[in-house]
Amino acid sequence: MLDLALAVGSSATEYNAIQPGTIVIFGIVFVPLYSVLIGWFAGEPSDAEVGFLGVGILASFIASLWGGLFVLTILLGFLFW
């Protein structure tokens, strides 16, 4: 049975621990982002339209960063292939 588990992949206990990098990124680095999002929706005066506009701007900024990195990766792949 152990051979089957090793053949399929890593053990199930490997995913029980949270990695330190995950805690640093989501718990410390994103704190300003969390405070901005909470301020847009729970702040005084609260305006849902402005909050959703801000979320859309953040999402488009993140999508443009990921899209640019993807295009750069493809170009570098063609360059060094």
Buried (B, 14 or more C-beta within 10 A) or exposed (E): EEEEEEEEEEEEEEEEEEEEEEEEEEEEEEEEEEEBBEEBBEEEEEEEEEBEEBBEEBEEEEEEEEEEEEEEEEEEEEEEE
